[in-house]
Amino acid sequence: TTPTVEMAVVCENADGGIILTASHNPKEWNALKLLNEHGEFVSGEEGKIILALAEQEDFVYAPVDAMGELIGDDNSLSKHIQAILEHPLVDIYAIKKANFKVVVDAINSSGAFTVPALLKAIGVEDIVVLNAEMTGDFAHNPEPLKEHLTELCDTVVKEKAHLGIAVDPDVDRLVFMDENGLLFGEEYTLVACADYMLQSEKGPLVSNLSSSRALADLANDYGVKYHASAVGEVHVVAKMKEVKALIGGEGNGGVI
């Protein structure tokens, strides 16, 4: 998933990262997401430099005997999950005690193995996975909007589940369904997480200018500062680092 590759760049002290994905778009939009050495998306300025170097062909090819090596690593997901488990606000005991039943719409992509693995690690055993075949042939429009998630809504009710989870194909967007099969809404994912975190620790909040004012209202309720950034994860991250934010993200269900 995109978040796991971002984490892997940091864990492996890599010089960068490349994610092959169409993100929340149909599969014909498959492309590359480029990461810098911090596991963050390259900025507009970094992108211009990369394009200029490519256009000028201002680089030296490695000789054939110095091509480096390809190293397989199956531990990136487990390292990512371990980092989540070590977060002080992840209460595994409380989650296990609640005995949740969860339905996941994995949209025939990487969420099919990553989301259940995370749920099991935090104490959720009763999991129903829809569209679990990792074929890349998406069962419906992959953007996790209400009109595309009717199967998930119906299954949550049918299975008497406590929660429904929908992700996009590269698993950097998150939508929840309540026990009645009603959409909680992407806009509220970040707001709910921030509300939970602010009960334990105070700090600035950041979202982009395409998000609703809900996070700003929450910041006002807790007496902390809210900052808006330009649209795009790279801009949210830059603003978060600038103001030393507690949490940030976008109104599309992405939490940083």
N, C-alpha and C positions, 0 to 999 in steps of 0.2 A: 504494500500500500504506500501511497505518497508519504503519510506521516512516519512510517517505519523506515523508509529510505532516508528521510530527513534525519531521523534519529541515528541511523547507521553511519551516516557521514561523520557525525560527531563521535560516536563510539569507536569507530575505526581510525579516527584522525585522518580521514581522507581529504584529498585536495578538492573534491567536488562530488557531484552526484548527477545521475541521469535517470529519470523516470519515464518509461514508455507507457503512455496512457492517453485516452481521449477525454479523461476527466469525467464530467457529467454529460458529455455530448455523445451522440451516436458514434458507433465504432469507426465510421469512415473518417472521423476527425482525429484518429490516433496520431500522436505527435510526441515530442520530447519536452519534458519539464527539466530545466537545468538548475542545479543547486551549486552554491559556492561552498567554500571550505567550512562555513558555519552551519551547513545543512539548511540554508535559507535560499529562497528563489533569487536568482540573479536580478539585480536592479536594472532599471532602464539604462543607466549610465554604463553598468558592466556589460549589458547587452550590446550597446553601441561599440564598445571596445572589442568585444568578441567578433562582431560583424566586420569591423574595420580590419582586424587581423586576418579574417578569412578572405575578405575581398582583395587585400594586398598580398595574400599568400605569404605573410610575414612570419613564417615558422619553419623550423628545421625538422625534417622527418627523421625518426630514429632509424639507425641501420638495422638490417634484418636480424642481426645477432643480438640486438639490444632492445627487443620489442617488449620486454617485461613478461609477466605471466598472469594467467587467469586463475583466480583463487575462488573456489566455491565456498559459500558460507550459508548454512541453514539455520544459523542462530540469531539472525537479526530480529525476528519476531519475538523470540523468547527474551532477548535483551530488552526490547521495547516494553513487553509485558512486565518484566521484572522492575523496570523503572516506574511503571504505574503502581505496582504493588508496594513499592517503597515510599510512595507519596504519603505524607502523614495524614492527609484528609480522606484517603481511601479506606473505609471501614469494612474490611472483609467479614468480620464477625457479624456485623449488623446485616450485611447483604445475605449471608448464609442463613441467618436466623429468620429472615423474611420469607425464605423459600419461594422465590419468584419463579414464575413461568414466563418465558420471553419468546416472542416470534420475531425472526429476523428475515428481512427481504434482502438477499445477497446479490441480486441483479446479475447472476451468472458471472461473477467476477471475484476478485481477491477477498472480498468480504465474506465469502463462503467458508473460508478456513480461519481467517483472522479474527472476526467478530466472535464466533463461538469459542475460540481458544481464549480470548480475553474474558468472556463471560464465565467460562469454567474456572479460570484462574482466580476470579474474584468471588466465586462461591455460588454461581448460578448453574444448576445441573439440568433443569427442565427447559430445553431449548428446541424450538421448531424452526427449521431453516427452509425458507422458500427460495426457489430459483438457485439451487445449490450447485448446479453443474457449472464448473469454471470453463465455459466454452467461449466466452466473449460475445456470444449471440444473445443480447439482452432480451429478456422476456417482455419488457415494455420500455417505453421511453426512459432512459437512465437518469434523467433529472428527477430528484426525489421531491416531487410536488404532489399535492393532494390528488389531482386527477389521474396520476400514474400509479397510485398506491391502493387501489380498491381491493386487490387481492389480500394485501396485508391487513387492511381494515377488517375485512370479512373474516380472515383467519384468526385474528386476535379475539373476536367475539365468539367464533365457533369453538376455539380451543380453550375458552375461558382464561385467557392469559392476562397477566398483570400489565404487560408492556409490549409494545411493538417497536421495532427498530428498523429504520431504512437508511441505507448508506448509498452513496454514488459508487461507480465502478472502482475508483481509486481510493475510496474510503476516507476522504477528507471533508465530507459533508455528512451531517447527521440529523435525522428527523425521528421524533418519538410519536407513538400512538398511545393513548391512554387505554384503560381496560374496556372502554365502551367502543373502541375502534375509531375514536375521534382524533384528528391530527392535533398534536400539541403545537406544532409549528416550528419551522427552522429558526425564526427570529428569537424564539424563547430558549433555545438550547444554551446559547452563551449567557443569557440573562439568568437562567436557573443555576448554571454552574457558578457564575459570579456571586449570586445571592448566597449560595452554600459556602463559598470560600470566605466571603466578607463576614460571616458569623464567627470565624476563627481568626482572621487577620485582615487588617485594613490596608488599602493601597489604591492607587489610581487605576481606572478602567479605560480601555481603548476599544473603539470599533470604527468601522469606516463610514463614509458619508452616504453609502447606500443602505445602511442599517436603519432600523426604526429608532425612535428616541427612548425606547424602553430601558436601555442600559444607562443612559444619562439620567433618567428618572430614578433608577436604582441607586446610582452614585449619590444623587441628592439625598435620598432616604438615609443612606449610611454616612453622609457627611464626608465623602471622599471626592476627589477630582475626577472628572470625565474628560477624555480627550478624543477628538475625531481625527481620523487620518484620511488620506486619499484612498480611493478604491483599489483593492489588490492586496494580497497577503503580504507582499514585500513591504508595502507602505505601513501596514498595521504593525509588523515586526519592528520596523525602524522607529515608529512612534513609541511603541512599548519600551524599547531599549532607552530611548531618549528620556522618557518620564519615569522609568523604573516601575512599570505597571505590574500590578498583581496578576491580572488576567486580561486577555483581549481576544479579538476575533472579528468575524464578519457575520452579517445577518443571514448567512446561508447555512448556518449550523456548524461552522468551523470554529473551534476553540483553540486558543494558543496560550 
